[in-house]
Amino acid sequence: MKFLRLATSSFVLALALCFASPLHAQTAQASLAKDTQTLSTKFTGLARVMAGKYDWKPGTGIRSVGEVFNLIVAENGMLLRTVTGATGPAEKPVPITDPEKLQAALKDSYAALDKAISALSDSDLKASVKLFGREMTKEDALHMLLSDQHEHLGQSIAYARMNGVVPPWSK
């Protein structure tokens, strides 16, 4: 009887290990995709309600509203290149000043990133990449830059509030 319990426990553990890796990938992919969708909705919403204020900045030497939105588009391009392994020199994006074009660029950059994340397997997530001169996994690179974007989201919310603009999801 003791042997049967041990064999059953070993089988259950082996089965769990077989499924753990794919579940991690699906969970990580779903979490990262949800995060990119949330960021997309919030940044495009802020870009819409802040139209006409893209040149505003709280002080000298600090990014303007439009510069923050353009930074997010550029970061998404960098992330996309990092997770897909695109090679060759990266094009420096031309700053977008037209509100409709900037909103579309934000939405499109997140849609492309979401598509790339959805295509990643567990081994892809664990693959080593170099970002900002540091070796890390693709998953770590995604977490690092998406976390940075949350900081810029807070910055953009503060910019909106300082201009008397209520973020669209706060109404």
MILUMMI-895259 format. One record per residue (C-alpha): residue number from 0; y, x, z. Coordinates in Angstrom, 3 decimals, always signed. Layout:
N
site n: NUM north: Y east: X up: Z
...
***
This chain:
171
site n: 0 north: +0.000 east: +0.000 up: +0.000
site n: 1 north: +2.375 east: +2.850 up: +0.850
site n: 2 north: +1.647 east: +4.417 up: -2.545
site n: 3 north: +2.431 east: +1.119 up: -4.310
site n: 4 north: +5.811 east: +0.830 up: -2.554
site n: 5 north: +6.650 east: +4.429 up: -3.453
site n: 6 north: +5.600 east: +3.892 up: -7.080
site n: 7 north: +7.627 east: +0.674 up: -7.274
site n: 8 north: +10.682 east: +2.344 up: -5.741
site n: 9 north: +10.367 east: +5.261 up: -8.156
site n: 10 north: +10.066 east: +2.888 up: -11.095
site n: 11 north: +13.151 east: +0.919 up: -10.013
site n: 12 north: +15.127 east: +4.143 up: -9.547
site n: 13 north: +14.047 east: +5.447 up: -12.965
site n: 14 north: +14.990 east: +2.126 up: -14.554
site n: 15 north: +18.401 east: +2.190 up: -12.883
site n: 16 north: +19.032 east: +5.712 up: -14.123
site n: 17 north: +18.114 east: +4.707 up: -17.663
site n: 18 north: +20.723 east: +1.966 up: -17.644
site n: 19 north: +23.417 east: +3.697 up: -15.585
site n: 20 north: +24.847 east: +5.805 up: -18.390
site n: 21 north: +25.322 east: +3.002 up: -20.951
site n: 22 north: +26.716 east: +0.727 up: -18.246
site n: 23 north: +29.221 east: +3.400 up: -17.284
site n: 24 north: +30.376 east: +3.696 up: -20.883
site n: 25 north: +30.720 east: -0.059 up: -21.264
site n: 26 north: +32.538 east: -0.331 up: -17.947
site n: 27 north: +34.816 east: +2.624 up: -18.690
site n: 28 north: +35.502 east: +1.361 up: -22.211
site n: 29 north: +36.237 east: -2.158 up: -20.982
site n: 30 north: +38.514 east: -0.876 up: -18.232
site n: 31 north: +40.415 east: +1.465 up: -20.546
site n: 32 north: +40.682 east: -1.198 up: -23.254
site n: 33 north: +41.993 east: -3.733 up: -20.741
site n: 34 north: +44.546 east: -1.210 up: -19.543
site n: 35 north: +45.772 east: -0.497 up: -23.085
site n: 36 north: +46.044 east: -4.246 up: -23.762
site n: 37 north: +48.062 east: -4.765 up: -20.571
site n: 38 north: +50.362 east: -1.860 up: -21.375
site n: 39 north: +50.789 east: -3.137 up: -24.931
site n: 40 north: +51.757 east: -6.621 up: -23.794
site n: 41 north: +54.219 east: -5.343 up: -21.215
site n: 42 north: +55.848 east: -2.637 up: -23.337
site n: 43 north: +56.216 east: -4.865 up: -26.405
site n: 44 north: +57.604 east: -7.630 up: -24.182
site n: 45 north: +60.131 east: -5.264 up: -22.640
site n: 46 north: +61.034 east: -3.876 up: -26.058
site n: 47 north: +61.733 east: -7.447 up: -27.198
site n: 48 north: +63.915 east: -8.453 up: -24.227
site n: 49 north: +65.737 east: -5.097 up: -24.185
site n: 50 north: +66.678 east: -5.290 up: -27.893
site n: 51 north: +70.351 east: -4.408 up: -28.162
site n: 52 north: +70.099 east: -2.084 up: -25.154
site n: 53 north: +67.968 east: +0.699 up: -26.654
site n: 54 north: +70.840 east: +3.200 up: -26.279
site n: 55 north: +71.346 east: +2.442 up: -22.584
site n: 56 north: +70.412 east: +5.148 up: -20.091
site n: 57 north: +71.108 east: +5.364 up: -16.367
site n: 58 north: +72.709 east: +8.796 up: -16.621
site n: 59 north: +73.221 east: +11.982 up: -18.583
site n: 60 north: +70.043 east: +13.880 up: -19.388
site n: 61 north: +67.788 east: +10.879 up: -18.745
site n: 62 north: +65.829 east: +9.100 up: -21.476
site n: 63 north: +67.361 east: +5.956 up: -22.909
site n: 64 north: +65.511 east: +2.657 up: -23.152
site n: 65 north: +64.647 east: +3.350 up: -26.800
site n: 66 north: +63.612 east: +6.935 up: -26.075
site n: 67 north: +61.091 east: +5.710 up: -23.488
site n: 68 north: +59.589 east: +3.236 up: -25.971
site n: 69 north: +59.432 east: +5.934 up: -28.664
site n: 70 north: +57.752 east: +8.281 up: -26.170
site n: 71 north: +55.030 east: +5.690 up: -25.596
site n: 72 north: +54.393 east: +5.401 up: -29.354
site n: 73 north: +54.173 east: +9.211 up: -29.567
site n: 74 north: +51.822 east: +9.403 up: -26.546
site n: 75 north: +49.551 east: +6.795 up: -28.092
site n: 76 north: +49.424 east: +8.867 up: -31.273
site n: 77 north: +48.541 east: +11.956 up: -29.233
site n: 78 north: +45.837 east: +10.060 up: -27.355
site n: 79 north: +44.430 east: +8.638 up: -30.578
site n: 80 north: +44.188 east: +12.123 up: -32.074
site n: 81 north: +42.600 east: +13.429 up: -28.879
site n: 82 north: +39.876 east: +10.784 up: -28.595
site n: 83 north: +39.061 east: +10.681 up: -32.308
site n: 84 north: +39.091 east: +14.453 up: -32.741
site n: 85 north: +41.603 east: +14.290 up: -35.591
site n: 86 north: +42.511 east: +17.751 up: -36.813
site n: 87 north: +45.486 east: +19.253 up: -38.534
site n: 88 north: +49.077 east: +19.417 up: -37.427
site n: 89 north: +50.412 east: +16.336 up: -35.707
site n: 90 north: +53.390 east: +14.732 up: -37.385
site n: 91 north: +56.434 east: +14.505 up: -35.171
site n: 92 north: +57.314 east: +10.816 up: -35.171
site n: 93 north: +60.777 east: +9.870 up: -36.338
site n: 94 north: +62.527 east: +7.913 up: -33.562
site n: 95 north: +62.605 east: +4.197 up: -34.287
site n: 96 north: +65.838 east: +2.383 up: -33.484
site n: 97 north: +65.257 east: -0.998 up: -35.122
site n: 98 north: +64.007 east: -3.391 up: -32.401
site n: 99 north: +61.495 east: -5.240 up: -34.600
site n: 100 north: +60.070 east: -1.989 up: -35.996
site n: 101 north: +59.813 east: -0.448 up: -32.526
site n: 102 north: +58.035 east: -3.530 up: -31.147
site n: 103 north: +55.616 east: -3.397 up: -34.105
site n: 104 north: +55.072 east: +0.359 up: -33.623
site n: 105 north: +54.252 east: -0.170 up: -29.935
site n: 106 north: +51.827 east: -2.998 up: -30.718
site n: 107 north: +50.202 east: -1.103 up: -33.619
site n: 108 north: +49.842 east: +2.121 up: -31.624
site n: 109 north: +48.057 east: +0.291 up: -28.815
site n: 110 north: +45.842 east: -1.626 up: -31.269
site n: 111 north: +44.734 east: +1.648 up: -32.888
site n: 112 north: +44.094 east: +3.197 up: -29.483
site n: 113 north: +42.141 east: +0.141 up: -28.323
site n: 114 north: +39.978 east: +0.308 up: -31.463
site n: 115 north: +39.284 east: +4.014 up: -30.901
site n: 116 north: +38.392 east: +3.455 up: -27.237
site n: 117 north: +36.009 east: +0.642 up: -28.161
site n: 118 north: +34.187 east: +2.983 up: -30.542
site n: 119 north: +33.570 east: +5.656 up: -27.878
site n: 120 north: +30.071 east: +6.137 up: -26.511
site n: 121 north: +29.223 east: +7.532 up: -23.094
site n: 122 north: +28.711 east: +10.993 up: -24.562
site n: 123 north: +32.047 east: +10.674 up: -26.396
site n: 124 north: +33.794 east: +9.871 up: -23.113
site n: 125 north: +32.282 east: +12.975 up: -21.536
site n: 126 north: +33.065 east: +15.236 up: -24.497
site n: 127 north: +35.395 east: +18.092 up: -23.731
site n: 128 north: +38.890 east: +18.132 up: -25.232
site n: 129 north: +41.970 east: +20.243 up: -24.746
site n: 130 north: +45.171 east: +18.446 up: -23.809
site n: 131 north: +48.352 east: +20.183 up: -22.688
site n: 132 north: +46.421 east: +23.446 up: -22.648
site n: 133 north: +43.800 east: +22.135 up: -20.209
site n: 134 north: +40.120 east: +21.422 up: -20.767
site n: 135 north: +39.093 east: +17.921 up: -19.711
site n: 136 north: +36.898 east: +15.073 up: -20.848
site n: 137 north: +38.153 east: +12.443 up: -23.259
site n: 138 north: +37.886 east: +9.923 up: -20.438
site n: 139 north: +40.058 east: +12.105 up: -18.187
site n: 140 north: +42.606 east: +12.530 up: -20.998
site n: 141 north: +42.796 east: +8.762 up: -21.421
site n: 142 north: +43.222 east: +8.195 up: -17.691
site n: 143 north: +45.875 east: +10.905 up: -17.436
site n: 144 north: +48.101 east: +9.620 up: -20.233
site n: 145 north: +47.611 east: +5.934 up: -19.448
site n: 146 north: +48.580 east: +6.658 up: -15.826
site n: 147 north: +51.691 east: +8.400 up: -17.133
site n: 148 north: +52.469 east: +5.322 up: -19.198
site n: 149 north: +52.309 east: +3.155 up: -16.087
site n: 150 north: +55.033 east: +5.367 up: -14.622
site n: 151 north: +57.115 east: +4.825 up: -17.771
site n: 152 north: +56.421 east: +1.103 up: -17.491
site n: 153 north: +57.934 east: +1.167 up: -14.003
site n: 154 north: +60.870 east: +3.130 up: -15.399
site n: 155 north: +61.316 east: +0.536 up: -18.157
site n: 156 north: +61.154 east: -2.332 up: -15.670
site n: 157 north: +63.845 east: -0.619 up: -13.574
site n: 158 north: +65.972 east: -0.170 up: -16.713
site n: 159 north: +65.598 east: -3.867 up: -17.511
site n: 160 north: +66.504 east: -4.944 up: -13.981
site n: 161 north: +69.524 east: -2.614 up: -13.954
site n: 162 north: +70.685 east: -4.415 up: -17.099
site n: 163 north: +70.155 east: -7.876 up: -15.613
site n: 164 north: +67.088 east: -8.458 up: -17.795
site n: 165 north: +64.014 east: -10.075 up: -16.281
site n: 166 north: +60.686 east: -8.776 up: -17.624
site n: 167 north: +59.049 east: -11.584 up: -19.634
site n: 168 north: +55.958 east: -11.796 up: -17.433
site n: 169 north: +58.129 east: -12.225 up: -14.285
site n: 170 north: +59.682 east: -15.524 up: -15.343
***
